[in-house]
């Protein structure tokens, strides 16, 4: 028997991702794990409150909040693309719009909580539903707040001309975090406002 020698495939060199990218991926994995604990706790205690109010009595699906947050994923992506192209005018429009959409989401969450506390007497200490609801939704709102602060700072840098195409990777990584926050909202929306009602 003779064997035909095959030429060895040419080895390709693999480049390690940048430390920044690895760091953001690590942050997202850690935060997703932590948020997962809150989701599991909410689902575990769902329906176990001995007294009201109950989710079906007080929760409405936050459509406007959801639309704002989903639209903000689009605007931050457009901001990153504009920065890569060097279009300072577009960057100075898309990033602030993203921050405004995030702030609108937070204002909607604050209105919802005000209505729950004042109108229905639901606080974090009222029952298991209140405890798990405010913990889960509040933890998400905390992440949105961090994102809004960072996006506001980036907007100031864009308006001042300090944000240049060489910073595109940094802004892209902020957009990864923002997309993560938006993705988590889809999970929270599904668990709390759809399944949990």
Secondary structure, DSSP 8 states (H G I E B T S, - for coil): ------------------HHHHHHHHHHHHHHHHHHHHHHHHHHHTT--SSS--HHHH----HHHHHHHHHHHHHHHHHHHHHHHT-HHHHHHHHHHHHHHHHHHHHHHHHHHHIIIIIH---TTT-HHHHHHHHHHHHHHHHHHHHHHHHHHHHHHHHHT---GGGHHHHHHHHHHHHHHHHHHHHHIIIIIIIT-
